[in-house]
Amino acid sequence: MLPNTPDEVEHAFYEALQHGDLERVMACWADEDDVVCVHPGGARLIGHAAVRAVYGQLLADGPLRVHAERVRRLDAGSCSVHSVAERVDLPGNDGGQQAWVVATNVYAKTVQGWRLVAHHASPGRGEEPQEATEGQAALLH
């Protein structure tokens, strides 16, 4: 069943990462030359082929245990922007260590339905990311 909403696409995207399924990951992306993906510390990838190549490399060693949490949504007609805290369960340890990445996922309603058109993630941290209101924002820089 194809996802019908931005939330369903997001769920399918992270589930596909957790299963290491490149085809399912790419089914969540729009098949367009102007999609954009930026991973922490990486180059800006433009186009479906570039995005596919990097996810192929990321999944070559197996599934990614990444979970979207604390989703904040901004819906505007045929576009939906999700700000998420990505919890990354680190492999190879029994202590439950995690890293956190703050990411923005942008979904657009295409002729194929809702699809991911942009993913931008900041460098990860060991602790859960803080959230700040307008008055607190200056304290975090």
C-alpha positions in Angstrom: 0.0 0.0 0.0 1.4 3.4 -1.0 1.5 6.1 1.6 -1.3 8.7 1.3 -0.1 11.4 3.7 3.2 13.0 4.7 3.1 11.2 8.0 2.7 7.9 6.3 5.6 8.6 3.9 7.8 9.6 6.9 6.9 6.4 8.7 7.6 4.3 5.6 11.0 6.1 5.1 12.3 5.4 8.6 10.9 1.9 8.6 12.7 1.2 5.3 16.0 2.5 6.8 15.5 0.2 9.8 15.0 -2.7 7.5 17.9 -1.7 5.2 15.6 -1.7 2.2 17.0 0.6 -0.4 14.0 0.2 -2.8 11.6 1.1 -0.1 13.7 4.1 1.0 13.8 5.4 -2.6 10.0 4.8 -3.1 9.5 7.5 -0.5 11.5 10.0 -2.5 10.1 12.0 -5.4 11.7 10.9 -8.7 12.8 14.4 -9.6 16.1 16.0 -10.6 15.7 18.7 -8.0 15.3 16.6 -4.8 18.0 17.5 -2.2 19.6 15.6 0.6 22.2 16.7 3.1 23.6 14.3 5.7 25.6 15.5 8.7 29.0 16.7 7.5 28.2 15.6 3.9 27.9 17.3 0.6 24.6 18.7 -0.7 23.2 15.9 -2.9 21.0 17.0 -5.8 18.8 14.7 -7.8 17.3 11.2 -7.4 20.4 9.4 -8.7 22.7 11.1 -6.2 20.3 10.5 -3.3 20.0 6.8 -4.3 23.7 6.4 -4.5 24.3 7.7 -1.0 21.6 5.7 0.6 23.0 2.6 -1.2 26.3 3.3 0.5 24.7 3.9 3.9 22.7 0.7 3.7 25.6 -1.4 2.3 26.6 -2.4 5.9 23.0 -3.2 6.9 20.0 -1.4 8.4 20.2 2.0 10.0 18.5 2.1 13.4 17.1 5.6 13.1 13.8 6.7 14.6 12.0 10.0 14.1 10.9 11.5 17.4 9.3 14.7 18.5 8.0 15.6 15.1 6.9 19.2 14.5 4.8 19.7 11.4 4.1 22.7 9.3 1.5 21.9 6.6 0.9 24.3 3.7 -1.3 22.9 1.0 0.8 20.6 -1.2 3.9 20.9 1.0 4.6 19.6 4.5 7.7 20.4 6.5 8.6 18.1 9.4 11.3 19.0 12.0 12.4 15.8 13.7 14.8 14.6 16.4 16.4 11.5 15.0 17.4 9.0 17.6 20.2 6.8 16.2 20.7 3.5 18.1 24.4 2.8 17.8 25.4 -0.7 16.8 27.8 -2.9 18.6 27.0 -2.0 22.2 24.7 -3.5 24.7 24.5 -0.3 26.8 21.8 1.2 24.6 24.0 4.1 23.5 22.4 6.6 21.2 23.3 9.6 19.1 20.9 12.3 18.2 20.5 14.2 14.9 18.1 17.1 14.2 16.7 16.8 10.7 14.2 18.5 8.5 12.1 16.5 6.0 10.1 18.2 3.3 7.3 16.4 1.6 5.4 17.6 -1.5 2.3 16.3 -3.1 3.3 15.0 -6.5 1.4 13.2 -9.3 2.6 10.0 -7.6 1.2 11.2 -4.2 3.1 12.6 -1.2 6.9 12.1 -1.6 10.0 13.3 0.2 11.7 16.1 -1.7 14.3 17.3 0.8 16.1 15.9 3.8 18.6 18.0 5.8 20.3 16.7 8.9 22.7 18.5 11.3 25.7 16.8 13.0 24.7 14.4 15.8 25.3 14.7 19.5 25.5 12.2 22.3 22.6 13.8 24.3 19.0 14.4 23.3 18.7 17.7 21.5 17.3 20.7 23.3 14.4 22.7 22.2 14.2 26.4 22.8 11.6 29.1 22.6 12.3 32.5 21.1 13.5 33.9 24.4 15.8 31.0 25.0 17.3 30.7 21.5 20.1 33.2 22.0 21.3 31.1 25.0 21.9 28.0 22.8 24.3 29.7 20.2 
